[in-house]
Amino acid sequence: MSPASWSVAAAEWIALVVIAAGLLQILHYLVQLVFAAVALVRRPPLPKASMLWGRFADEAPAIAVLATAFNEELTIIESVTSLLGLHYPDFEVIVINDGSKDATLQKLIDHYGLAPVTRYYDLAVRHAPIRGLYANPRLPRLLVVDKVNGGGKADALNAGINVARAPLFCAVDADSLLESDALLRAVRPFVEDPQVTKAVGGTIRIANGSRIQAGQVREIALPRNFLALIQTVEYLRAYLMARIALSAMQVLTVISGAFGLFDRKAVIEVGGYSTDTVGEDMELLIKLHKLFRDRRQKYRIDFIPEPVCWTEVPEDLGSLGRQRARWQRGALETFFRHWRMTFNPRYGRIGILAFGQLLLVDVLGPIVEVLGYVLVPSLWSLGLLSVDHLLAWLAVVFTFGIFLSVATLILEEVELRRLARAKDLAILTFIAVLENFGYRQLSNLWRIRGWWQFLRREQGWGAMSRKGFGTA
């Protein structure tokens, strides 16, 4: 075989590997779409909050709502007001101020009339020292923990777990808002199967553009910022439909750090949140899976779409890029820490399906896709690839990607009806098409940056700019 023939053969093999990897990801997303559709069709009718209260008021377990705050002076009062207004029989809001450098703590003290208090708690999980506890006797459901900064959000949550007394805890971000009936809906699996249920996640929706008043979303609207619009599509596709599917298959590996309900005893058994990773939410779920699989003990980790948490998303490229690189780094840290679970029959569907997905999508996905963007057009321009190979690659990258995004939007609207106006669906459909031309490529570059940070063992979250909840 001549050198020219070798070059053509090598180019074709490269193209085939890139195309095959893309097709595997598409098959993976198609399976998720089918499972999500079946799960949504089969789900029972959504009961009203008043019916849930009547059913669960006497048997619902107490919940400690843990809200971590670091430099959240812009949103902290709205967030805590929202949390204190939750409709649930027995709950306590514990705000953990993680050594904020701004006026977060002082705003809480001034607004709620807090004063130092003493409270006994066990050191069940490790965390940086607590400097003080603050409360107001007239607000028995609010406790503020002021601690030394160290170990990030995970360390702050561990402090909250120690101070909490309830059997369940709900981890939320202090820059997020829960709908008033979110706890009632999220606790349902714990009430129906208390010995088996270990964690439940709920839907995260984007608050940018909506009108917020008194800690509640009063008017739902699409974001006006283009990047926030794209993230709306992402949240519907990847953080709603995908998690419904993974929950139906019982292979859920992530419950968003913005809103999750957990069995406190189970979390303490695995040592609480890990402070040496930026992906503490994924790391916690993997540790729970591993614990109960090793014990061969029956358990469930679920995602239900009804409990809604509203959050503010980045509106500038710098903040968004840092966030996505951090997410990628966290996924890699967790995967390689537990890589022995991959395809390990001891861990059943978690080892095969969950870790197989992590390997395909999070570990190899960005590398293969970025290499495809560089190599396939270059090899075609050099005459080493046929037009058929180029068109096949373009179909995988763009056509199928657009189809999956639009199909997900349609399914979401038909089954959940989350959009306020018909034209919103048209706008998001246009965005779902447009994101494949530029944003998708940029997103993969951010994930490659996350790979580089992982290889360099970088730590830290990176700065995030916030505007705070407005009254748009």
C-alpha positions in Angstrom: 0.0 0.0 0.0 1.4 3.4 -1.0 1.9 6.2 1.5 -1.0 8.1 -0.1 -3.3 5.1 0.4 -2.1 4.8 4.0 -3.0 8.4 4.6 -6.5 8.0 3.1 -7.1 4.8 5.2 -5.9 6.5 8.4 -8.2 9.6 7.7 -11.2 7.3 7.1 -10.5 5.4 10.3 -10.3 8.7 12.2 -13.6 9.9 10.7 -15.3 6.5 11.4 -14.2 6.7 15.1 -15.5 10.2 15.5 -18.8 9.3 13.7 -19.2 6.1 15.7 -18.7 8.0 19.0 -21.2 10.6 18.0 -23.7 7.9 17.0 -23.3 6.2 20.4 -24.0 9.5 22.1 -27.1 10.0 19.9 -28.3 6.5 20.7 -27.8 7.2 24.4 -29.8 10.4 24.2 -32.6 8.6 22.2 -32.9 5.9 24.8 -33.1 8.6 27.5 -35.8 10.4 25.5 -37.9 7.2 25.2 -37.5 6.4 28.9 -38.4 10.0 29.9 -41.5 9.9 27.6 -42.7 6.6 29.1 -42.0 7.8 32.7 -44.0 11.0 32.0 -46.9 9.3 30.4 -47.1 6.8 33.3 -46.8 9.3 36.1 -49.9 9.7 38.3 -52.0 12.8 38.1 -50.4 15.8 39.8 -52.2 16.3 43.1 -52.9 19.8 44.5 -50.8 21.1 47.3 -53.8 21.1 49.6 -54.4 17.4 48.9 -50.7 16.6 49.7 -51.0 18.6 53.0 -54.0 16.6 54.0 -52.3 13.3 53.2 -48.8 14.0 54.6 -49.3 16.5 57.4 -49.4 13.9 60.1 -46.7 11.6 58.8 -44.3 13.8 56.9 -40.8 13.7 58.6 -39.1 16.8 59.8 -36.8 18.5 57.3 -33.8 20.7 57.8 -33.4 23.0 54.8 -29.6 23.7 54.5 -28.8 26.9 52.5 -25.1 27.6 52.0 -24.1 31.2 51.4 -20.8 32.7 50.3 -20.9 36.4 49.3 -24.6 36.2 48.5 -25.6 39.7 49.8 -27.6 40.4 46.6 -30.0 37.5 46.9 -29.8 36.2 50.5 -32.9 38.0 51.9 -35.1 37.0 48.9 -33.9 33.4 49.2 -34.4 33.1 53.0 -37.8 34.8 52.8 -38.8 32.2 50.2 -37.5 29.3 52.3 -39.3 30.6 55.4 -42.6 30.7 53.4 -42.5 27.0 52.4 -45.7 25.0 53.0 -44.5 22.1 55.1 -45.6 20.9 58.5 -42.2 20.6 60.3 -39.1 22.2 58.9 -36.2 24.4 59.9 -34.1 26.7 57.7 -30.4 26.6 58.5 -28.4 29.2 56.6 -24.7 28.5 56.6 -22.6 31.6 56.0 -19.3 30.2 54.8 -17.1 33.0 55.8 -18.5 35.5 53.4 -16.4 38.6 52.7 -19.4 40.8 51.9 -22.4 41.8 54.0 -24.2 38.5 53.8 -24.1 37.8 57.5 -24.8 41.4 58.6 -27.8 41.6 56.2 -29.3 38.4 57.8 -28.7 39.7 61.3 -30.2 43.1 60.6 -33.2 41.9 58.5 -34.3 39.1 60.9 -33.2 40.6 64.2 -30.8 37.7 65.0 -28.7 37.4 68.1 -26.0 34.8 69.2 -27.4 31.5 70.6 -25.9 28.3 71.9 -27.0 24.8 70.6 -25.5 21.4 71.2 -24.6 19.4 68.1 -22.5 16.3 67.3 -19.4 16.3 65.1 -20.8 13.5 62.9 -18.9 14.8 59.8 -15.9 17.0 59.6 -15.9 20.7 58.7 -14.1 23.9 59.4 -14.8 25.6 62.8 -18.1 27.2 63.5 -17.7 30.8 64.8 -21.3 31.3 66.0 -25.0 30.5 65.8 -27.6 33.2 65.4 -31.4 33.0 65.9 -34.5 35.0 66.9 -37.0 33.5 69.3 -39.8 35.0 67.3 -38.5 33.1 64.2 -38.1 29.5 65.5 -37.7 28.1 62.0 -34.6 30.1 61.2 -31.0 29.4 62.4 -27.9 31.0 60.9 -24.5 29.3 61.2 -21.4 31.4 60.8 -18.4 29.3 60.0 -14.8 29.7 58.9 -14.4 29.5 55.1 -12.7 26.3 54.2 -13.6 23.3 52.0 -16.1 25.2 49.9 -19.8 24.5 49.7 -19.3 20.8 50.7 -17.7 21.9 54.0 -20.6 24.3 54.7 -23.2 21.6 54.0 -21.3 19.3 56.4 -21.6 22.0 59.1 -25.3 22.2 58.4 -25.7 18.4 58.6 -24.1 18.4 62.1 -26.2 21.3 63.4 -29.4 19.8 61.9 -31.7 17.6 64.0 -34.2 16.4 61.5 -34.0 12.9 59.8 -34.1 14.5 56.4 -32.2 17.5 55.0 -32.8 19.5 51.9 -29.7 21.0 50.3 -30.3 24.2 48.4 -28.2 27.1 47.1 -28.8 30.4 48.9 -29.2 32.1 45.5 -32.1 29.9 44.6 -35.9 30.1 45.3 -38.1 27.1 46.1 -41.8 27.0 45.2 -43.9 26.9 48.3 -45.0 23.3 47.9 -41.6 22.0 46.8 -40.9 20.1 50.1 -44.4 18.5 50.2 -43.9 17.1 46.7 -40.2 16.1 47.1 -40.9 14.2 50.4 -43.5 12.0 48.9 -41.1 9.1 48.1 -39.8 9.2 51.6 -43.3 8.9 53.1 -44.4 6.2 50.7 -41.2 4.1 51.1 -39.2 5.5 54.0 -36.8 2.5 54.5 -35.8 2.4 50.8 -35.7 6.0 49.6 -32.3 7.7 50.3 -32.4 10.8 48.1 -34.8 12.7 45.8 -34.0 15.5 43.3 -36.4 18.1 41.8 -36.5 20.3 38.8 -34.3 23.4 38.5 -35.8 26.3 36.5 -34.2 29.5 35.4 -35.4 32.6 37.2 -33.7 35.1 34.9 -36.3 37.3 33.2 -39.2 36.3 35.6 -40.7 38.7 38.1 -39.7 37.9 41.7 -41.5 39.4 44.7 -41.4 38.5 48.4 -39.3 35.4 47.6 -41.7 33.9 45.1 -41.9 33.9 41.3 -44.9 36.0 40.5 -44.7 36.1 36.8 -42.9 33.5 34.6 -41.1 34.8 31.6 -38.2 33.7 29.3 -34.9 35.4 30.0 -34.0 38.4 27.9 -30.3 37.5 27.9 -29.3 35.3 25.0 -27.0 33.0 27.1 -29.7 32.6 29.7 -32.1 31.6 26.9 -29.7 28.9 25.7 -29.3 27.6 29.2 -33.1 27.3 29.4 -33.0 24.8 26.6 -30.0 23.0 28.2 -31.9 22.8 31.6 -34.9 21.3 29.9 -32.9 18.8 27.9 -30.1 17.7 30.1 -31.2 18.6 33.6 -34.9 17.7 33.4 -35.6 15.1 30.7 -32.3 13.3 31.1 -32.7 13.0 34.9 -36.3 11.8 34.5 -35.0 9.0 32.3 -32.0 8.1 34.5 -34.3 8.0 37.5 -36.7 5.7 35.7 -33.7 3.4 35.0 -32.5 3.9 38.6 -29.0 5.0 37.5 -29.2 8.7 38.6 -25.7 9.9 39.4 -26.4 13.6 40.0 -28.9 15.5 42.1 -28.4 19.2 41.5 -26.7 21.0 44.4 -29.4 23.7 44.0 -32.1 21.4 45.3 -32.0 17.9 46.7 -33.6 16.0 49.6 -31.5 13.4 51.5 -31.7 10.8 54.3 -29.4 12.5 56.9 -28.3 9.2 58.5 -27.3 7.7 55.1 -25.3 10.8 54.2 -23.5 10.7 57.6 -22.7 7.0 57.0 -20.7 7.9 53.8 -18.9 10.7 55.6 -21.0 13.6 54.4 -20.0 15.7 51.5 -16.4 15.4 50.1 -14.5 18.6 50.4 -11.7 17.7 48.0 -13.8 17.9 44.8 -15.8 20.6 43.1 -18.4 18.0 42.1 -19.6 17.3 45.7 -23.2 16.6 44.5 -22.2 13.9 42.1 -19.6 12.5 44.5 -22.2 12.2 47.2 -24.6 10.2 45.0 -21.9 7.8 43.9 -20.8 7.2 47.5 -24.5 6.4 48.3 -24.8 4.0 45.4 -21.5 2.3 46.4 -22.5 2.0 50.0 -25.8 0.3 49.4 -24.5 -1.8 46.5 -21.7 -3.1 48.6 -24.2 -4.0 51.4 -26.6 -5.5 48.8 -29.3 -3.4 50.4 -32.4 -2.3 48.6 -32.5 1.5 48.0 -33.8 4.2 45.7 -32.5 7.5 44.5 -35.2 9.3 42.6 -35.9 12.4 40.5 -39.4 13.9 40.3 -40.2 16.8 38.0 -42.9 18.5 40.2 -40.8 20.1 43.0 -39.4 23.3 41.4 -36.4 25.3 42.4 -35.7 28.6 40.7 -32.1 29.7 40.2 -30.2 32.5 38.6 -27.8 31.4 35.8 -24.8 33.3 34.5 -25.4 35.9 31.8 -21.8 36.5 30.7 -19.4 34.1 28.9 -16.7 34.4 31.5 -18.9 33.2 34.4 -20.7 30.5 32.3 -17.4 29.2 31.0 -15.9 28.9 34.5 -19.1 27.1 35.7 -19.0 24.6 32.8 -15.3 23.9 33.2 -15.9 23.3 36.9 -18.8 20.9 36.2 -16.5 19.0 33.8 -13.7 18.9 36.4 -16.1 17.7 39.1 -17.4 14.9 36.9 -13.8 13.8 36.0 -12.8 13.9 39.7 -15.7 11.6 40.7 -15.3 9.2 37.7 -11.6 8.6 38.2 -12.0 8.3 42.0 -14.4 5.5 41.5 -13.3 4.1 38.1 -13.2 0.6 39.5 -17.0 0.6 39.5 -17.0 1.0 35.7 -18.6 -2.1 34.0 -18.1 -3.9 37.4 -20.9 -6.5 37.7 -20.8 -6.1 41.5 -22.5 -2.7 41.0 -25.1 -3.9 38.6 -26.7 -1.2 36.5 -24.7 1.5 38.3 -21.4 0.1 37.1 -22.7 -0.7 33.6 -25.2 2.0 32.7 -24.3 4.9 34.9 -20.6 4.6 34.7 -20.8 3.7 31.0 -22.7 6.9 30.4 -20.1 8.9 32.4 -17.3 7.4 30.3 -19.0 8.1 27.0 -20.5 11.5 27.7 -18.3 13.2 30.3 -14.9 11.6 29.9 -14.6 10.9 26.2 -17.4 13.1 24.8 -15.7 16.5 24.7 -12.4 15.2 23.5 -13.8 13.2 20.6 -16.2 16.0 19.6 -13.5 18.7 19.6 -11.1 16.4 17.7 -13.9 15.9 15.2 -14.3 19.6 14.6 -10.6 20.0 13.9 -9.7 16.8 12.1 -12.7 15.9 9.9 -13.0 19.2 8.0 -9.2 19.4 7.8 -8.8 15.9 6.4 -11.6 16.6 3.9 -10.0 19.8 2.7 -6.7 17.9 2.2 -8.5 15.4 -0.1 -8.1 12.5 2.4 -11.8 12.1 3.1 -14.7 11.7 0.8 -17.7 14.0 0.8 -19.8 11.1 2.1 -17.6 11.0 5.3 -18.0 14.7 5.7 -21.8 14.7 5.3 -22.1 11.8 7.7 -20.2 13.7 10.3 -22.2 16.8 9.7 -25.4 14.8 10.1 -24.2 13.4 13.4 -23.0 16.7 14.8 -25.8 19.0 13.6 -28.9 17.3 12.2 -29.4 14.7 15.0 -28.4 17.2 17.6 -31.1 19.6 16.5 -33.7 16.8 16.3 -33.0 15.6 19.8 -33.2 19.2 21.2 -36.5 20.0 19.5 -38.0 16.6 20.3 -37.2 17.1 24.0 -38.8 20.5 24.0 -42.0 19.2 22.4 -42.2 16.3 24.9 -41.5 18.6 27.8 -44.3 21.0 26.8 -46.8 18.2 25.9 -46.4 16.4 29.2 -45.4 19.1 31.7 -46.6 22.4 30.1 -44.0 24.5 31.8 -44.1 27.4 29.3 -46.4 30.3 30.0 -47.1 31.3 26.4 -47.2 29.5 23.0 -44.7 31.8 21.5 -42.2 30.8 24.2 -42.1 27.3 22.7 -41.3 28.8 19.3 -38.5 31.0 20.7 -37.0 28.0 22.5 -37.3 25.8 19.4 -35.4 28.4 17.5 -32.7 28.6 20.2 -32.5 24.8 20.2 -31.6 24.9 16.6 -29.3 27.9 16.9 -27.3 26.5 19.8 -25.7 23.9 17.6 -23.9 26.5 15.6 -21.3 28.1 17.8 -22.5 27.6 21.4 -22.2 23.8 21.3 -18.6 24.1 20.1 -17.8 26.7 22.7 -19.3 24.6 25.4 -17.1 21.7 24.4 -14.0 24.0 24.6 -15.1 24.9 28.1 -15.2 21.2 28.9 -11.8 20.7 27.5 -10.6 23.5 29.8 -12.2 21.5 32.6 -10.1 18.5 31.5 -7.0 20.6 31.6 -7.8 21.9 35.0 -8.4 18.3 36.2 -5.0 17.2 34.8 -3.3 20.1 36.6 -5.3 19.3 39.8 -6.6 22.8 40.1 -8.9 23.6 43.0 -11.5 26.3 43.6 -14.8 27.3 42.0 -13.9 30.5 40.3 -15.6 33.8 40.5 -19.3 34.1 39.5 -21.0 37.4 38.8 -24.6 37.7 39.9 -27.2 40.4 39.3 -29.6 39.2 42.0 -33.3 38.4 41.7 -35.0 41.3 40.0 -38.5 42.4 39.4 -38.4 41.9 35.6 
